[in-house]
Amino acid sequence: MAIVREFIKKELERSNAHSEVEATISFVDTDGEKFIQIDTYGSKNRAIPGKVSQSLRLSEAAYEQLKKLAEQHF
């Protein structure tokens, strides 16, 4: 699991298509600090279907930064 407190904008040299997966969002309060947790799950063909593949926890500052960057992009 990873905690993200800040994003660094990076331009990709090339953009390949990604496969679609399921994702969940959870709201976490740990030691008085709030996070938004996003978990992604691998494809249905995985050895253990339904197992979390990646997990990110965004701090409030990272969430606000992501919102701002997303608004600029979309």
PDB file of N, CA, C and O in Angstrom:
ATOM      1  N   MET A   1       0.851  -1.169   0.000  1.00  0.00           N
ATOM      2  CA  MET A   1       0.000   0.000   0.000  1.00  0.00           C
ATOM      3  C   MET A   1       0.896   1.230   0.000  1.00  0.00           C
ATOM      4  O   MET A   1       1.996   1.214   0.552  1.00  0.00           O
ATOM      5  N   ALA A   2       0.414   2.285  -0.620  1.00  0.00           N
ATOM      6  CA  ALA A   2       1.199   3.515  -0.711  1.00  0.00           C
ATOM      7  C   ALA A   2       0.348   4.706  -0.285  1.00  0.00           C
ATOM      8  O   ALA A   2      -0.837   4.786  -0.609  1.00  0.00           O
ATOM      9  N   ILE A   3       0.963   5.621   0.438  1.00  0.00           N
ATOM     10  CA  ILE A   3       0.308   6.887   0.777  1.00  0.00           C
ATOM     11  C   ILE A   3       0.883   7.950  -0.144  1.00  0.00           C
ATOM     12  O   ILE A   3       2.099   8.122  -0.227  1.00  0.00           O
ATOM     13  N   VAL A   4       0.003   8.659  -0.832  1.00  0.00           N
ATOM     14  CA  VAL A   4       0.411   9.734  -1.742  1.00  0.00           C
ATOM     15  C   VAL A   4       0.079  11.060  -1.072  1.00  0.00           C
ATOM     16  O   VAL A   4      -1.071  11.306  -0.710  1.00  0.00           O
ATOM     17  N   ARG A   5       1.076  11.906  -0.909  1.00  0.00           N
ATOM     18  CA  ARG A   5       0.864  13.226  -0.309  1.00  0.00           C
ATOM     19  C   ARG A   5       0.999  14.346  -1.335  1.00  0.00           C
ATOM     20  O   ARG A   5       0.576  15.475  -1.085  1.00  0.00           O
ATOM     21  N   GLU A   6       1.592  14.034  -2.494  1.00  0.00           N
ATOM     22  CA  GLU A   6       1.785  15.045  -3.531  1.00  0.00           C
ATOM     23  C   GLU A   6       1.950  14.353  -4.880  1.00  0.00           C
ATOM     24  O   GLU A   6       2.536  13.275  -4.973  1.00  0.00           O
ATOM     25  N   PHE A   7       1.425  14.991  -5.918  1.00  0.00           N
ATOM     26  CA  PHE A   7       1.599  14.503  -7.279  1.00  0.00           C
ATOM     27  C   PHE A   7       2.619  15.369  -8.001  1.00  0.00           C
ATOM     28  O   PHE A   7       2.666  16.583  -7.803  1.00  0.00           O
ATOM     29  N   ILE A   8       3.425  14.745  -8.829  1.00  0.00           N
ATOM     30  CA  ILE A   8       4.350  15.451  -9.704  1.00  0.00           C
ATOM     31  C   ILE A   8       3.867  15.201 -11.122  1.00  0.00           C
ATOM     32  O   ILE A   8       3.810  14.056 -11.571  1.00  0.00           O
ATOM     33  N   LYS A   9       3.519  16.270 -11.828  1.00  0.00           N
ATOM     34  CA  LYS A   9       2.996  16.134 -13.185  1.00  0.00           C
ATOM     35  C   LYS A   9       4.111  15.702 -14.127  1.00  0.00           C
ATOM     36  O   LYS A   9       5.213  16.250 -14.104  1.00  0.00           O
ATOM     37  N   LYS A  10       3.803  14.706 -14.959  1.00  0.00           N
ATOM     38  CA  LYS A  10       4.782  14.168 -15.896  1.00  0.00           C
ATOM     39  C   LYS A  10       4.091  13.934 -17.231  1.00  0.00           C
ATOM     40  O   LYS A  10       3.004  13.359 -17.284  1.00  0.00           O
ATOM     41  N   GLU A  11       4.721  14.378 -18.300  1.00  0.00           N
ATOM     42  CA  GLU A  11       4.197  14.130 -19.644  1.00  0.00           C
ATOM     43  C   GLU A  11       4.689  12.765 -20.110  1.00  0.00           C
ATOM     44  O   GLU A  11       5.881  12.469 -20.029  1.00  0.00           O
ATOM     45  N   LEU A  12       3.773  11.940 -20.596  1.00  0.00           N
ATOM     46  CA  LEU A  12       4.152  10.625 -21.110  1.00  0.00           C
ATOM     47  C   LEU A  12       4.679  10.751 -22.528  1.00  0.00           C
ATOM     48  O   LEU A  12       4.164  11.534 -23.326  1.00  0.00           O
ATOM     49  N   GLU A  13       5.702   9.978 -22.833  1.00  0.00           N
ATOM     50  CA  GLU A  13       6.246   9.983 -24.189  1.00  0.00           C
ATOM     51  C   GLU A  13       5.311   9.272 -25.152  1.00  0.00           C
ATOM     52  O   GLU A  13       5.217   9.641 -26.323  1.00  0.00           O
ATOM     53  N   ARG A  14       4.624   8.257 -24.662  1.00  0.00           N
ATOM     54  CA  ARG A  14       3.630   7.557 -25.480  1.00  0.00           C
ATOM     55  C   ARG A  14       2.547   7.027 -24.546  1.00  0.00           C
ATOM     56  O   ARG A  14       2.787   6.787 -23.363  1.00  0.00           O
ATOM     57  N   SER A  15       1.376   6.854 -25.093  1.00  0.00           N
ATOM     58  CA  SER A  15       0.238   6.429 -24.293  1.00  0.00           C
ATOM     59  C   SER A  15      -0.343   5.146 -24.877  1.00  0.00           C
ATOM     60  O   SER A  15      -0.971   5.167 -25.936  1.00  0.00           O
ATOM     61  N   ASN A  16      -0.133   4.041 -24.187  1.00  0.00           N
ATOM     62  CA  ASN A  16      -0.663   2.756 -24.622  1.00  0.00           C
ATOM     63  C   ASN A  16      -2.013   2.499 -23.960  1.00  0.00           C
ATOM     64  O   ASN A  16      -2.289   3.008 -22.873  1.00  0.00           O
ATOM     65  N   ALA A  17      -2.844   1.709 -24.620  1.00  0.00           N
ATOM     66  CA  ALA A  17      -4.138   1.349 -24.050  1.00  0.00           C
ATOM     67  C   ALA A  17      -3.925   0.450 -22.829  1.00  0.00           C
ATOM     68  O   ALA A  17      -3.016  -0.380 -22.808  1.00  0.00           O
ATOM     69  N   HIS A  18      -4.765   0.624 -21.828  1.00  0.00           N
ATOM     70  CA  HIS A  18      -4.722  -0.203 -20.622  1.00  0.00           C
ATOM     71  C   HIS A  18      -5.977  -1.057 -20.576  1.00  0.00           C
ATOM     72  O   HIS A  18      -7.002  -0.693 -21.153  1.00  0.00           O
ATOM     73  N   SER A  19      -5.900  -2.186 -19.895  1.00  0.00           N
ATOM     74  CA  SER A  19      -7.095  -3.007 -19.719  1.00  0.00           C
ATOM     75  C   SER A  19      -7.943  -2.416 -18.594  1.00  0.00           C
ATOM     76  O   SER A  19      -7.424  -1.772 -17.682  1.00  0.00           O
ATOM     77  N   GLU A  20      -9.242  -2.643 -18.670  1.00  0.00           N
ATOM     78  CA  GLU A  20     -10.152  -2.136 -17.642  1.00  0.00           C
ATOM     79  C   GLU A  20     -10.232  -3.133 -16.495  1.00  0.00           C
ATOM     80  O   GLU A  20     -10.243  -4.346 -16.706  1.00  0.00           O
ATOM     81  N   VAL A  21     -10.288  -2.601 -15.276  1.00  0.00           N
ATOM     82  CA  VAL A  21     -10.408  -3.432 -14.079  1.00  0.00           C
ATOM     83  C   VAL A  21     -11.436  -2.802 -13.148  1.00  0.00           C
ATOM     84  O   VAL A  21     -11.830  -1.650 -13.330  1.00  0.00           O
ATOM     85  N   GLU A  22     -11.859  -3.555 -12.164  1.00  0.00           N
ATOM     86  CA  GLU A  22     -12.754  -3.012 -11.147  1.00  0.00           C
ATOM     87  C   GLU A  22     -11.936  -2.214 -10.139  1.00  0.00           C
ATOM     88  O   GLU A  22     -10.758  -2.490  -9.912  1.00  0.00           O
ATOM     89  N   ALA A  23     -12.588  -1.218  -9.538  1.00  0.00           N
ATOM     90  CA  ALA A  23     -11.936  -0.412  -8.510  1.00  0.00           C
ATOM     91  C   ALA A  23     -12.949  -0.084  -7.427  1.00  0.00           C
ATOM     92  O   ALA A  23     -14.146   0.033  -7.690  1.00  0.00           O
ATOM     93  N   THR A  24     -12.451   0.063  -6.204  1.00  0.00           N
ATOM     94  CA  THR A  24     -13.300   0.491  -5.096  1.00  0.00           C
ATOM     95  C   THR A  24     -12.672   1.721  -4.461  1.00  0.00           C
ATOM     96  O   THR A  24     -11.473   1.969  -4.589  1.00  0.00           O
ATOM     97  N   ILE A  25     -13.514   2.482  -3.774  1.00  0.00           N
ATOM     98  CA  ILE A  25     -13.032   3.653  -3.045  1.00  0.00           C
ATOM     99  C   ILE A  25     -13.512   3.526  -1.603  1.00  0.00           C
ATOM    100  O   ILE A  25     -14.655   3.150  -1.347  1.00  0.00           O
ATOM    101  N   SER A  26     -12.627   3.844  -0.673  1.00  0.00           N
ATOM    102  CA  SER A  26     -12.947   3.776   0.751  1.00  0.00           C
ATOM    103  C   SER A  26     -12.482   5.067   1.407  1.00  0.00           C
ATOM    104  O   SER A  26     -11.556   5.725   0.936  1.00  0.00           O
ATOM    105  N   PHE A  27     -13.139   5.409   2.493  1.00  0.00           N
ATOM    106  CA  PHE A  27     -12.790   6.605   3.244  1.00  0.00           C
ATOM    107  C   PHE A  27     -12.217   6.146   4.577  1.00  0.00           C
ATOM    108  O   PHE A  27     -12.893   5.474   5.357  1.00  0.00           O
ATOM    109  N   VAL A  28     -10.966   6.514   4.832  1.00  0.00           N
ATOM    110  CA  VAL A  28     -10.195   5.969   5.941  1.00  0.00           C
ATOM    111  C   VAL A  28      -9.808   7.089   6.899  1.00  0.00           C
ATOM    112  O   VAL A  28      -9.473   8.194   6.473  1.00  0.00           O
ATOM    113  N   ASP A  29      -9.856   6.796   8.179  1.00  0.00           N
ATOM    114  CA  ASP A  29      -9.385   7.714   9.217  1.00  0.00           C
ATOM    115  C   ASP A  29      -8.370   6.941  10.051  1.00  0.00           C
ATOM    116  O   ASP A  29      -8.731   6.023  10.787  1.00  0.00           O
ATOM    117  N   THR A  30      -7.104   7.316   9.935  1.00  0.00           N
ATOM    118  CA  THR A  30      -6.032   6.622  10.642  1.00  0.00           C
ATOM    119  C   THR A  30      -5.260   7.616  11.492  1.00  0.00           C
ATOM    120  O   THR A  30      -4.698   8.582  10.976  1.00  0.00           O
ATOM    121  N   ASP A  31      -5.236   7.381  12.771  1.00  0.00           N
ATOM    122  CA  ASP A  31      -4.508   8.249  13.708  1.00  0.00           C
ATOM    123  C   ASP A  31      -4.902   9.709  13.544  1.00  0.00           C
ATOM    124  O   ASP A  31      -4.052  10.596  13.628  1.00  0.00           O
ATOM    125  N   GLY A  32      -6.189   9.963  13.310  1.00  0.00           N
ATOM    126  CA  GLY A  32      -6.692  11.324  13.188  1.00  0.00           C
ATOM    127  C   GLY A  32      -6.489  11.960  11.829  1.00  0.00           C
ATOM    128  O   GLY A  32      -6.885  13.108  11.629  1.00  0.00           O
ATOM    129  N   GLU A  33      -5.887  11.252  10.891  1.00  0.00           N
ATOM    130  CA  GLU A  33      -5.688  11.778   9.538  1.00  0.00           C
ATOM    131  C   GLU A  33      -6.618  11.047   8.578  1.00  0.00           C
ATOM    132  O   GLU A  33      -6.732   9.822   8.617  1.00  0.00           O
ATOM    133  N   LYS A  34      -7.283  11.817   7.714  1.00  0.00           N
ATOM    134  CA  LYS A  34      -8.226  11.233   6.765  1.00  0.00           C
ATOM    135  C   LYS A  34      -7.550  10.981   5.421  1.00  0.00           C
ATOM    136  O   LYS A  34      -6.713  11.760   4.965  1.00  0.00           O
ATOM    137  N   PHE A  35      -7.938   9.871   4.806  1.00  0.00           N
ATOM    138  CA  PHE A  35      -7.425   9.480   3.497  1.00  0.00           C
ATOM    139  C   PHE A  35      -8.572   8.988   2.630  1.00  0.00           C
ATOM    140  O   PHE A  35      -9.606   8.549   3.133  1.00  0.00           O
ATOM    141  N   ILE A  36      -8.375   9.067   1.335  1.00  0.00           N
ATOM    142  CA  ILE A  36      -9.233   8.385   0.377  1.00  0.00           C
ATOM    143  C   ILE A  36      -8.397   7.238  -0.168  1.00  0.00           C
ATOM    144  O   ILE A  36      -7.295   7.446  -0.676  1.00  0.00           O
ATOM    145  N   GLN A  37      -8.930   6.022  -0.059  1.00  0.00           N
ATOM    146  CA  GLN A  37      -8.195   4.847  -0.533  1.00  0.00           C
ATOM    147  C   GLN A  37      -8.852   4.309  -1.792  1.00  0.00           C
ATOM    148  O   GLN A  37     -10.064   4.102  -1.835  1.00  0.00           O
ATOM    149  N   ILE A  38      -8.042   4.087  -2.810  1.00  0.00           N
ATOM    150  CA  ILE A  38      -8.502   3.511  -4.074  1.00  0.00           C
ATOM    151  C   ILE A  38      -7.797   2.174  -4.246  1.00  0.00           C
ATOM    152  O   ILE A  38      -6.568   2.100  -4.256  1.00  0.00           O
ATOM    153  N   ASP A  39      -8.593   1.119  -4.382  1.00  0.00           N
ATOM    154  CA  ASP A  39      -8.058  -0.219  -4.615  1.00  0.00           C
ATOM    155  C   ASP A  39      -8.470  -0.672  -6.002  1.00  0.00           C
ATOM    156  O   ASP A  39      -9.622  -0.494  -6.400  1.00  0.00           O
ATOM    157  N   THR A  40      -7.542  -1.256  -6.738  1.00  0.00           N
ATOM    158  CA  THR A  40      -7.874  -1.846  -8.036  1.00  0.00           C
ATOM    159  C   THR A  40      -7.690  -3.351  -7.931  1.00  0.00           C
ATOM    160  O   THR A  40      -6.902  -3.852  -7.128  1.00  0.00           O
ATOM    161  N   TYR A  41      -8.436  -4.049  -8.761  1.00  0.00           N
ATOM    162  CA  TYR A  41      -8.453  -5.507  -8.736  1.00  0.00           C
ATOM    163  C   TYR A  41      -8.041  -6.014 -10.107  1.00  0.00           C
ATOM    164  O   TYR A  41      -8.428  -5.445 -11.128  1.00  0.00           O
ATOM    165  N   GLY A  42      -7.266  -7.073 -10.130  1.00  0.00           N
ATOM    166  CA  GLY A  42      -6.786  -7.624 -11.386  1.00  0.00           C
ATOM    167  C   GLY A  42      -7.907  -8.212 -12.215  1.00  0.00           C
ATOM    168  O   GLY A  42      -9.059  -8.271 -11.786  1.00  0.00           O
ATOM    169  N   SER A  43      -7.555  -8.641 -13.396  1.00  0.00           N
ATOM    170  CA  SER A  43      -8.535  -9.206 -14.320  1.00  0.00           C
ATOM    171  C   SER A  43      -9.139 -10.482 -13.741  1.00  0.00           C
ATOM    172  O   SER A  43      -8.604 -11.067 -12.800  1.00  0.00           O
ATOM    173  N   LYS A  44     -10.244 -10.896 -14.310  1.00  0.00           N
ATOM    174  CA  LYS A  44     -10.934 -12.099 -13.848  1.00  0.00           C
ATOM    175  C   LYS A  44     -10.119 -13.357 -14.130  1.00  0.00           C
ATOM    176  O   LYS A  44     -10.416 -14.423 -13.590  1.00  0.00           O
ATOM    177  N   ASN A  45      -9.096 -13.239 -14.970  1.00  0.00           N
ATOM    178  CA  ASN A  45      -8.257 -14.387 -15.316  1.00  0.00           C
ATOM    179  C   ASN A  45      -7.092 -14.590 -14.350  1.00  0.00           C
ATOM    180  O   ASN A  45      -6.286 -15.500 -14.544  1.00  0.00           O
ATOM    181  N   ARG A  46      -6.992 -13.764 -13.323  1.00  0.00           N
ATOM    182  CA  ARG A  46      -5.891 -13.882 -12.356  1.00  0.00           C
ATOM    183  C   ARG A  46      -5.969 -15.192 -11.595  1.00  0.00           C
ATOM    184  O   ARG A  46      -7.020 -15.831 -11.525  1.00  0.00           O
ATOM    185  N   ALA A  47      -4.846 -15.575 -11.032  1.00  0.00           N
ATOM    186  CA  ALA A  47      -4.795 -16.801 -10.232  1.00  0.00           C
ATOM    187  C   ALA A  47      -5.729 -16.709  -9.024  1.00  0.00           C
ATOM    188  O   ALA A  47      -6.357 -17.698  -8.648  1.00  0.00           O
ATOM    189  N   ILE A  48      -5.821 -15.524  -8.419  1.00  0.00           N
ATOM    190  CA  ILE A  48      -6.721 -15.317  -7.280  1.00  0.00           C
ATOM    191  C   ILE A  48      -7.672 -14.175  -7.645  1.00  0.00           C
ATOM    192  O   ILE A  48      -7.386 -13.015  -7.350  1.00  0.00           O
ATOM    193  N   PRO A  49      -8.805 -14.497  -8.286  1.00  0.00           N
ATOM    194  CA  PRO A  49      -9.756 -13.446  -8.675  1.00  0.00           C
ATOM    195  C   PRO A  49     -10.254 -12.676  -7.445  1.00  0.00           C
ATOM    196  O   PRO A  49     -10.457 -13.260  -6.380  1.00  0.00           O
ATOM    197  N   GLY A  50     -10.446 -11.377  -7.601  1.00  0.00           N
ATOM    198  CA  GLY A  50     -10.951 -10.546  -6.510  1.00  0.00           C
ATOM    199  C   GLY A  50      -9.886 -10.041  -5.558  1.00  0.00           C
ATOM    200  O   GLY A  50     -10.198  -9.298  -4.627  1.00  0.00           O
ATOM    201  N   LYS A  51      -8.638 -10.426  -5.769  1.00  0.00           N
ATOM    202  CA  LYS A  51      -7.550  -9.966  -4.908  1.00  0.00           C
ATOM    203  C   LYS A  51      -7.148  -8.549  -5.305  1.00  0.00           C
ATOM    204  O   LYS A  51      -7.072  -8.224  -6.490  1.00  0.00           O
ATOM    205  N   VAL A  52      -6.889  -7.705  -4.296  1.00  0.00           N
ATOM    206  CA  VAL A  52      -6.456  -6.337  -4.563  1.00  0.00           C
ATOM    207  C   VAL A  52      -5.131  -6.376  -5.313  1.00  0.00           C
ATOM    208  O   VAL A  52      -4.206  -7.100  -4.945  1.00  0.00           O
ATOM    209  N   SER A  53      -5.065  -5.574  -6.380  1.00  0.00           N
ATOM    210  CA  SER A  53      -3.859  -5.510  -7.193  1.00  0.00           C
ATOM    211  C   SER A  53      -2.994  -4.324  -6.776  1.00  0.00           C
ATOM    212  O   SER A  53      -1.804  -4.483  -6.503  1.00  0.00           O
ATOM    213  N   GLN A  54      -3.593  -3.141  -6.727  1.00  0.00           N
ATOM    214  CA  GLN A  54      -2.904  -1.937  -6.262  1.00  0.00           C
ATOM    215  C   GLN A  54      -3.791  -1.227  -5.247  1.00  0.00           C
ATOM    216  O   GLN A  54      -5.017  -1.320  -5.295  1.00  0.00           O
ATOM    217  N   SER A  55      -3.148  -0.521  -4.333  1.00  0.00           N
ATOM    218  CA  SER A  55      -3.869   0.227  -3.317  1.00  0.00           C
ATOM    219  C   SER A  55      -3.146   1.554  -3.087  1.00  0.00           C
ATOM    220  O   SER A  55      -1.954   1.577  -2.780  1.00  0.00           O
ATOM    221  N   LEU A  56      -3.876   2.649  -3.238  1.00  0.00           N
ATOM    222  CA  LEU A  56      -3.323   3.993  -3.006  1.00  0.00           C
ATOM    223  C   LEU A  56      -4.163   4.711  -1.965  1.00  0.00           C
ATOM    224  O   LEU A  56      -5.392   4.651  -2.002  1.00  0.00           O
ATOM    225  N   ARG A  57      -3.517   5.376  -1.056  1.00  0.00           N
ATOM    226  CA  ARG A  57      -4.213   6.260  -0.116  1.00  0.00           C
ATOM    227  C   ARG A  57      -3.777   7.684  -0.416  1.00  0.00           C
ATOM    228  O   ARG A  57      -2.587   7.999  -0.416  1.00  0.00           O
ATOM    229  N   LEU A  58      -4.757   8.535  -0.671  1.00  0.00           N
ATOM    230  CA  LEU A  58      -4.481   9.943  -0.952  1.00  0.00           C
ATOM    231  C   LEU A  58      -4.727  10.763   0.298  1.00  0.00           C
ATOM    232  O   LEU A  58      -5.778  10.649   0.930  1.00  0.00           O
ATOM    233  N   SER A  59      -3.749  11.597   0.656  1.00  0.00           N
ATOM    234  CA  SER A  59      -3.955  12.556   1.737  1.00  0.00           C
ATOM    235  C   SER A  59      -4.904  13.639   1.230  1.00  0.00           C
ATOM    236  O   SER A  59      -5.188  13.711   0.034  1.00  0.00           O
ATOM    237  N   GLU A  60      -5.386  14.468   2.128  1.00  0.00           N
ATOM    238  CA  GLU A  60      -6.276  15.551   1.714  1.00  0.00           C
ATOM    239  C   GLU A  60      -5.577  16.475   0.721  1.00  0.00           C
ATOM    240  O   GLU A  60      -6.186  16.903  -0.259  1.00  0.00           O
ATOM    241  N   ALA A  61      -4.310  16.785   0.963  1.00  0.00           N
ATOM    242  CA  ALA A  61      -3.565  17.665   0.055  1.00  0.00           C
ATOM    243  C   ALA A  61      -3.426  17.030  -1.327  1.00  0.00           C
ATOM    244  O   ALA A  61      -3.588  17.711  -2.339  1.00  0.00           O
ATOM    245  N   ALA A  62      -3.127  15.732  -1.379  1.00  0.00           N
ATOM    246  CA  ALA A  62      -2.994  15.045  -2.668  1.00  0.00           C
ATOM    247  C   ALA A  62      -4.332  15.008  -3.393  1.00  0.00           C
ATOM    248  O   ALA A  62      -4.382  15.196  -4.609  1.00  0.00           O
ATOM    249  N   TYR A  63      -5.418  14.766  -2.660  1.00  0.00           N
ATOM    250  CA  TYR A  63      -6.752  14.752  -3.266  1.00  0.00           C
ATOM    251  C   TYR A  63      -7.079  16.114  -3.879  1.00  0.00           C
ATOM    252  O   TYR A  63      -7.555  16.185  -5.012  1.00  0.00           O
ATOM    253  N   GLU A  64      -6.828  17.186  -3.141  1.00  0.00           N
ATOM    254  CA  GLU A  64      -7.109  18.535  -3.649  1.00  0.00           C
ATOM    255  C   GLU A  64      -6.263  18.830  -4.883  1.00  0.00           C
ATOM    256  O   GLU A  64      -6.751  19.430  -5.841  1.00  0.00           O
ATOM    257  N   GLN A  65      -5.014  18.418  -4.867  1.00  0.00           N
ATOM    258  CA  GLN A  65      -4.136  18.622  -6.016  1.00  0.00           C
ATOM    259  C   GLN A  65      -4.634  17.819  -7.212  1.00  0.00           C
ATOM    260  O   GLN A  65      -4.642  18.326  -8.334  1.00  0.00           O
ATOM    261  N   LEU A  66      -5.046  16.582  -6.991  1.00  0.00           N
ATOM    262  CA  LEU A  66      -5.563  15.737  -8.070  1.00  0.00           C
ATOM    263  C   LEU A  66      -6.817  16.349  -8.678  1.00  0.00           C
ATOM    264  O   LEU A  66      -6.977  16.353  -9.899  1.00  0.00           O
ATOM    265  N   LYS A  67      -7.708  16.865  -7.833  1.00  0.00           N
ATOM    266  CA  LYS A  67      -8.926  17.525  -8.344  1.00  0.00           C
ATOM    267  C   LYS A  67      -8.568  18.690  -9.256  1.00  0.00           C
ATOM    268  O   LYS A  67      -9.138  18.834 -10.338  1.00  0.00           O
ATOM    269  N   LYS A  68      -7.635  19.510  -8.826  1.00  0.00           N
ATOM    270  CA  LYS A  68      -7.231  20.679  -9.605  1.00  0.00           C
ATOM    271  C   LYS A  68      -6.612  20.267 -10.942  1.00  0.00           C
ATOM    272  O   LYS A  68      -6.935  20.840 -11.982  1.00  0.00           O
ATOM    273  N   LEU A  69      -5.733  19.282 -10.910  1.00  0.00           N
ATOM    274  CA  LEU A  69      -5.100  18.804 -12.141  1.00  0.00           C
ATOM    275  C   LEU A  69      -6.125  18.173 -13.081  1.00  0.00           C
ATOM    276  O   LEU A  69      -6.056  18.367 -14.294  1.00  0.00           O
ATOM    277  N   ALA A  70      -7.070  17.423 -12.531  1.00  0.00           N
ATOM    278  CA  ALA A  70      -8.105  16.784 -13.356  1.00  0.00           C
ATOM    279  C   ALA A  70      -9.001  17.830 -14.009  1.00  0.00           C
ATOM    280  O   ALA A  70      -9.366  17.688 -15.176  1.00  0.00           O
ATOM    281  N   GLU A  71      -9.360  18.879 -13.272  1.00  0.00           N
ATOM    282  CA  GLU A  71     -10.190  19.949 -13.844  1.00  0.00           C
ATOM    283  C   GLU A  71      -9.468  20.629 -14.998  1.00  0.00           C
ATOM    284  O   GLU A  71     -10.100  20.980 -15.995  1.00  0.00           O
ATOM    285  N   GLN A  72      -8.169  20.820 -14.885  1.00  0.00           N
ATOM    286  CA  GLN A  72      -7.396  21.424 -15.972  1.00  0.00           C
ATOM    287  C   GLN A  72      -7.353  20.508 -17.190  1.00  0.00           C
ATOM    288  O   GLN A  72      -7.372  20.978 -18.327  1.00  0.00           O
ATOM    289  N   HIS A  73      -7.297  19.217 -16.952  1.00  0.00           N
ATOM    290  CA  HIS A  73      -7.193  18.243 -18.046  1.00  0.00           C
ATOM    291  C   HIS A  73      -8.520  18.046 -18.773  1.00  0.00           C
ATOM    292  O   HIS A  73      -8.557  18.029 -20.003  1.00  0.00           O
ATOM    293  N   PHE A  74      -9.610  17.896 -18.020  1.00  0.00           N
ATOM    294  CA  PHE A  74     -10.908  17.607 -18.617  1.00  0.00           C
ATOM    295  C   PHE A  74     -11.639  18.882 -18.989  1.00  0.00           C
ATOM    296  O   PHE A  74     -12.755  18.826 -19.506  1.00  0.00           O
TER     297      PHE A  74
END
